[in-house]
């Protein structure tokens, strides 16, 4: 089954931001495009708006004037659904309500031909449930574009329970012919991206609710140590707190209130207060004129330690040994040990492993980094039982490596480590449950939400055993079930112990 022929008309129903974006993608690819909206005049206004964007593409030299003119000639507003009768694909981007979408597609079935592909752009509703209202649900698929559709490459091609394989393949190949990167996925809550991404927001909110760090510090650590493009608080402000909270709540409810997807009370209160982010002028940050952006907590300069003793293997932080030597600090190696750095005063520095500092005495934890050489900030966690000298020496050590240091509260798993571990776990779980292939999960998370690594690639780098043990320790200390390792991760941790492969 191949992509739709470029001569085949494509219709888009719903002419808001997403509808216009999808229409523009199909139009620029070369299809005749019909626009329909139930509100009179909106389809014409949308066509004008798309025409203006085509003008801007010419100004940016991404289209020629002739290509723009040809595209405009192919774009036509529709006055009624009956005007879509000859379309080979109808994509819907209307209100996110099941009854509204079902009613629309029932009406479309009476209009279009039997070979017309019907697609929904839903991000939160069940494709199976929408298609269940149809006489012929086999031709019904999800085509979930990401906003802005003309710019973002990812499209989740979602097969409902009754979707025919041929229909899913045609939708997949059509999206690819339009210059997109499609990933095939099953119809489960959140599909791939909105399912696997929940911990990125949830763990940042949890650290904040535990009063371990403020939003600006958490965001800085996620960016500058974790390698994420944006922090969780600034990203939810951009998305809209109401939108992000709604998706979280929808996924949680759809999974029968699974603890892994529990919404945040802090975010709920923010939404209730009307602080929805950039669009309302206030969210976690203040965007009003004259407002100052809060600075992350950054420790004052401290003296570098004269030497450190490396006891055992530092695991994912092993690169630090080289960096410490390059900084001119003497490194003494002890092959036996628990994977700690012993500081001159006798205190210890340990990569966060899900334990708390208060349990270990004079020990400071440091957070995970995507790349310790390139990271510009490192978070440290200590309790009131850590001596000031140990904290100062730990701070001075990382400052000597050219890093800013943020000291946060004694929260297990800290910020980056607990976030990445949970993302990795949900990715393994999604693959095991047949939501998508390992390659498609990694592709979806890199392209859909700009993660620096696909979560399964990240899991291989860290080692499934390390992720599994960190989540196990978190689960012991916060036994709500949210951090309980999945059976899939359990299996991969034990397979890696036995030298067997992990998903690729």
N, C-alpha and C positions, 0 to 999 in steps of 0.2 A: 504494500500500500504506500503510495507516494503522496507528496504534498499536493495541495490544491493547485490547479493550473492558475496562472496569473490572470487569465481571462475570466475566471470565476468571480462573480460579485461576492463581497463580504459585507455583512451588516453588523452594526453595533447598536444595541438598544440601551439607552441610558447615556446621556451626554455630559455627565460631570467630568471631573478631572481624569478619572481612570478611563471612562468611555472615550473621551477625546484622545487620550494617549494611545489606546489600542487602535482606534480608527487611524491615527496618524501612522502607526507602525505598518498596518496593512496597506495603507495608501502609498507610502514611500516604497514599499516592497513591490508595488506595481498593480495591485488589485483595484477594480472599481469598488467603491465603498459607499454604502448607504447608511445614513444616520437617522435614527428614530428616537424620539422622546415623547412620552405621554403628555407632557406640558407643551401646549402650542407655542411655537416660536423658538423653543430651545434648540431644536435640531439646526435651524437656520443660523442661530447665534453661534452654535458650536462649529458649524462649517466655516463661518467667518473667522473664528478664533484659530482654527487649524490652518486656514489660509494665511493668517498673520504669522504663525509659527513657521510655515514654509518660507515666507519672505525672510525671516531671520536666518533660516538655514542657508538661503542663497547669500545673504550678507556674510555669513561665516564660511562661505565657499564649500559647504557640505552638499549642496545641490546646485545644479546649473539653472539658469532661468528657464530653459526649455523643459527641464525635468519638473520644475515647480508648476509651470503652466499645464503640463500634461497631467500632473497629479490633481490640480484644481478641477480639470475637466472630468476626472474620474470620480470626484466627490459630489454626492447628491443627497440633500436632506429628503427624508421620506415623510409624507403626510399621514400615512396609516400603515399598520402592520402589513396590510395586503400588498404594499409596495415592495415588500421583501420576498415576494413569492419565488423569484428566480435565484435567490442567493444560495451559495454552496456552503456557507458557514454563517451562523448568527451567533455573535458573542454578546453576552448580557453583562451590564455593569450598573444595575439599578440598586435600590435600597436593600440593605442586608436584612431582609425579613423573609423567612421561608415561604409564608403564604403569598407574598407579592411575587416572588420568583416562580413559584409553582403555577400561579395563575398566568403569568406571562408566557411560560413555556407551553402550557396547555393551549393557549391562544395561537402560539406560533406553529404548533403541530397542525392546526387546521389551515395554515397558510402555505408553509414551505413544502417542497417536494420530499419524497421519502428518503432521498439520498443526501439531504442537507444535514450537515453536522451542527449540533446544538451545543453551545458551550457557556459555562458560567465563570465569571471572574471572582466568585466568592472567596473570601479569605477565612471565614469563620464558620460557615454553615456546611452541613454534610452534602456532598455532591450526590450521594445515594438518595438522600431524602428529597432533594429537589427533583431529581430524575424519576423518583418513585411515583410522581404524579402523571407521568407520561404514558401514552399507549405503547411507545417504542423506546424504552429507556436505553437500549443498546447503543444508540447514536449520541448519547449525552455524555459530555466530559467536562472536567474542570480545566480551564486555562487561566491560571492565576499569575497575572503579571504583577510586577512590583513598581511602585510609584517613584519617579515618573517613568511611565512605560516606554517612551521613546529612548530613554537614556540607559535604564538598567537592563542588563542582558538576560537576567534569569526569568524563566517561565516554568512554573510547576504544572505539569500535565497530569491531572488527577483522574484516575479511573475509579468510578463508583462501582458498587457491587454488581450492577447489571450492565456496565459499559462493555461493549464488544471490543475485543483486542484490535480489530481493524480500525475502529473509530479512534481509539487511543493512539494508534500508530499514525493515522492520518493527521491528527491534531499535533502530535509530536513533530512529524516531518514538516508540517506547515509552519510551526513556530520556528523551526531551524531554518527553513527557507526565508523567513522574514528577518534573518540575521540574529535571532535570539539563541540563547543556550538553554534548551529544554532539559528538564529532569523528569523522569517518570516516577510517579508515586501513587500509593494506595490512598483511599479515602479514609483517613483517620484524622482526629481532631488536630488542627494546626498544620496538617500536611507535613512537610519537612521543616521549613524554616521557622514557622511560628510554634512548632512543637519543641524543636531542639534549642531554640533561642531563649526559652523562658528563664533558665537559670541566670542568664546574663543580667537580667533586670532583678530577678528574685533575690539573688545573693547580695547584690549591692544594697538593695532595700533592707535585707536582713542585717547586714553589718551596720547600717545606719540605725535601725531600730534597736540594736544592741548597744547603741551609743559608743561604738568603737571608733567611728570616724565620721566627719561631716561630708556632705555630698561633693564638695570641691576636691577634698583629699581623695575620696574613693575614685572619682573620675580621673584624677591625675595619675593615680596608681594603675588603673586599668589601661590608660593610654600609654604612659611612659615606662611601665614595667611589663604589662600584659601585651602591649603591641596592638590593642584595639584602636580603631579609627576615632571613636568617640567613647566617652564614659557613659555609664548607664543613666545617670541623671540628666545629662545634657541631651542624650539621645531621646529619652522619653519626653523631655520638653519639646524637642523638635517634632516628634511623632504626634504629640498631643497626649496629655496624661489620661484623658477620657478614652481615647482610642486604644492606647496601650493597656489600660486597666480593663477595658471591655474585652479585648482579645484574650488577656490572661484569664479573666473570669469565664469566658466562653470555653476555653480549653479545659479549665478545671472542672466545670460543670459537665462537659462532654465526656470527660474521663471519670465520671461518677465521683467527683470531688477527691480525686487522687491527691495525696499529700505532696507529691512531687511538683504539683502545679498550683499550690495554694496561693491565692492573691495576697497582696500586702495591705494591711490596715493603714499604714502610713500613706500609701498611694491613694487609698479610698478616701481618706480625710482630705487629701490635697484636691481630689476631684470634687468632693462635696463643698469645698471652700470656693470653687470656681477658678482655682489656679491651674489652668490647663496647659501652661507652657508658653511657648513663643506666641501662639495665636491669641492668648488672653493678656499678654504682657507680663505675667508672672507664672512661675511654676516652682521648680526647685530653685531656680535662679530668677532674678529680677531683670526684665528686659525693657523696662520703662526708660524713657529719656533721662539721662543723668545718673542712672543706677550704676554702681560699681560691681564688677564681677569679683566674688570672694576668691581669695588666694588659698591654695592648698596648704595644709600644715607642712612646713619645712623646718627641719631641725637646725639649730645654730651650729656653726663650725665647731668641730671637736678635734682633738689631737689624734693623729694616726697611731696605731699601736706599733711597737718596735718589731714585734714578731707575732705569728700565730702558729698553733700546732694543729695540723689536720689529722683527725683521728678517723680512720676508715674511709669509706666511699661517700662522697657528697651527693651521689645520685644525679638527679636532673640539674644540680648546681655545681657539677664537677668542674666546669669551666672557670669557676671562681679562683681555683688554685693558680691557674696560669695568670689570671688578671692580677692577683695579689703579688705574685712574683714580679710581674712587669711594672707594678707600682713601686718596686724597690723595698717591699716589706719581706723580711725573712720568713720563710715557710719551713717548718719542721714537720716531717711526716711520720705518723705512727700508723702502720698498716691495719692494726686492730682498732676497733672502736665502733661507735654508733653513727658515724657520719656527722661529726661535729667539728667546729672550729673552736679551739680553746684559746682564749684571749690571755694577755699577759697577767691580768689580775686573777686568773683562775675561772672566770665566768665562761659560759659557753654560748656559741652562736650556732643555731640549728635551722635548717630549712623546715618551714612549717610542714607538719605531718598530721594535722588534725588534733593534736594534743594542745593543751594550754600551757603557758609559761608557769603559771602558779603551781602546776603539778610537778615541775622539774627543778624548782629551786632557782639558782642564779643562772637562768638561761633566757636568752633573747631569741625569738624566732624571726626569720626573715622570709619574705614572700617569694613566690615563684616568679620568674621572668621568662618571657618568650625567648630572649637572647640576652644573657647577662653582660655581654660585651657592649651591645648597642643600647641597652636600657639606660635611661637617663635619671630614673628615680627608683628607689627601693623602699619598700615598707618594712618597718621593724615593729614587733609586738613584744611588750613586756608587761609583767605584773608589778604590783607594789613590793613584791618580794625580791625583785631583781635589784642588785646594788647599783647606785648611780655610776660607779666606775665601769661596770660591765656594759651598761647602756651607752656610756660615753665612748668606750673603746669600740663597741659595735658600730656606733654612728661614725666615728672617725675612720674606721676601716673602709666602709663603703664610700665615704666622702673622698678618701684617698684614691679610690677607683674612679673618681669623677662623677659620682652619683649624688643627686639630691636624696635626702632621707626624710621620710615621713614616719613618725612614730604613731602607731595606732593602738587601740585597746587590745587587751588579751583575748581575742576572739579566735576560736579554733578554725584552722584553715585560712585565716586572714582574708585577703580580698581576691587576688588573682587565682590562687591555688584552688580555693573552694569553688570559684566560678568555673574555671576551666575543667575541673574534675567532674562537675555535674553536667556540663555540656558534653564532655566525652562520654559519660555514662549514658545520657539520653541518646546519643548518636549510636552507640553500640546496641542499645535496646531497640531503636528504630530499625536498624538493619536486621536484627534477629527476628523482629515481628513482620518483616516483609514490607515495611513502609516504603523503602527505596533501597537501591544498591549502595554499597559503601562508597563507590566513586560518586554517585549522584548526591549522597548526603554531603560529602566534602565539597562538591561543586556548588551545591545549593547554599551552604553556609558561607562560602567565600564570596560568591557573587550576590547573594540575596541580602546579606547583612555585613559584608566586608570584613569577615574575620580574617586575621593574618594567616591562619592555617585552617585547613579543614579539621574538624574535631577528631576524626579517626587518624589522620596524620599526626595530630597533636598527641593522641593517645599512644601511638607507636613510639613517638619521641620520648615521652615520659615513661612509658612502660605500663601496660595494663595493671600489673601488680602494684605499682606505686599509686595509681589512681584508685584502685580498689581498696588499698589499705588506708589511704587518706579519708575516703568516704566512710569506711568502716569506723574509723576513730571519730569522725564527725557525728555519725549515727549514734555512737555510744554517749556522746555529750549532748546531743540534741535529738532525742529519740522520738521525733514526730513521724518519722518515716520519709521525710523529704530527702534525706541524704543516704538512705539505705541503698547500697549498691544493687544494680539490677542483676538478674540471673545471667544475662548476656555478658556483663563485665566480669562476673564471677568466673564464668567459663573461660574467658580470654585471659584472665589473670593466671588461672591454673594451666592453661595451654601454653602461655609464655614461660611458665616455670619449667614445663616439660620440653621447651624448645620448639613448640609448634607455632604455626603462623597465625597472624591476626588479619582481619579484613583489609583488603587493598583495592 
